[in-house]
Amino acid sequence: MQAGDIHTGGHLATTGGLLLSVAKLIKAPFFFVAVGSQANVGGAASAPIVAAAFHPALAPVGVLLAVLGYALGTYCAWFCGLLMQAVAP
């Protein structure tokens, strides 16, 4: 086992735990948890496949969730960069 394997496993465990905790808190259907998790880990290419596994008509929802995740992630990363610049010596 290499250090990268441990890091990846920790990231997946953190992502899964956070998704399940928030889903339970807001009482989200399992469909959104599964598609959100796959969009987070696998990206926009695999989220529609997971959505279509629940029902073929839900594939566009998977695309929408993945693209919105990319858009939100981009702006959150930009904002984090600004915060890191503000506190850098």
C-alpha positions in Angstrom: 0.0 0.0 0.0 1.3 3.4 -0.9 0.7 6.8 0.7 -1.5 7.9 -2.3 -3.8 4.9 -1.7 -4.4 6.0 2.0 -5.1 9.6 0.9 -7.6 8.5 -1.7 -9.3 6.1 0.7 -9.5 8.9 3.3 -11.0 11.3 0.8 -13.6 8.8 -0.3 -14.5 8.0 3.3 -14.8 11.7 4.1 -16.9 12.4 1.0 -19.2 9.5 1.7 -19.6 10.3 5.4 -20.4 13.9 4.6 -22.9 13.1 1.9 -24.7 10.6 4.0 -24.8 12.9 7.1 -26.2 15.8 5.1 -28.6 13.6 3.3 -30.0 12.3 6.6 -30.1 15.8 8.0 -32.2 17.2 5.1 -34.1 13.9 4.5 -32.9 13.7 0.8 -33.9 10.7 -1.3 -31.2 8.1 -1.9 -31.3 9.0 -5.6 -29.8 12.4 -4.9 -27.1 10.9 -2.6 -26.1 8.4 -5.2 -25.9 10.8 -8.1 -24.3 13.5 -6.1 -21.6 11.1 -4.8 -20.9 9.9 -8.3 -20.8 13.4 -9.7 -18.3 14.3 -7.0 -16.0 11.4 -7.4 -16.6 10.3 -11.1 -17.5 13.6 -12.7 -20.0 14.7 -15.2 -19.4 11.7 -17.5 -20.6 9.1 -14.9 -23.3 10.9 -13.0 -26.0 10.5 -15.8 -25.2 6.7 -15.8 -26.0 6.4 -12.1 -29.1 8.5 -12.6 -30.3 6.4 -15.5 -29.9 3.3 -13.3 -32.8 4.6 -11.2 -34.9 5.6 -14.2 -33.9 6.4 -17.8 -35.7 9.7 -17.7 -33.5 10.9 -14.8 -30.3 11.0 -16.9 -30.6 14.7 -17.6 -30.9 15.3 -13.9 -27.5 13.6 -13.5 -26.0 15.9 -16.1 -27.5 18.9 -14.4 -26.2 18.0 -11.0 -22.7 17.3 -12.3 -22.5 20.6 -14.3 -23.9 22.6 -11.4 -21.3 20.9 -9.1 -18.5 21.9 -11.5 -19.7 25.5 -11.6 -20.1 25.8 -7.9 -16.7 24.1 -7.3 -15.0 26.5 -9.7 -16.3 29.6 -7.8 -15.7 28.1 -4.4 -12.1 27.3 -5.4 -11.6 30.9 -6.7 -13.0 32.2 -3.4 -10.7 29.9 -1.4 -7.8 31.3 -3.4 -8.7 34.8 -2.5 -8.9 33.9 1.2 -5.5 32.2 1.0 -4.0 35.3 -0.6 -5.5 37.5 2.1 -3.9 35.5 4.9 -0.6 34.8 3.2 2.4 36.7 4.6 
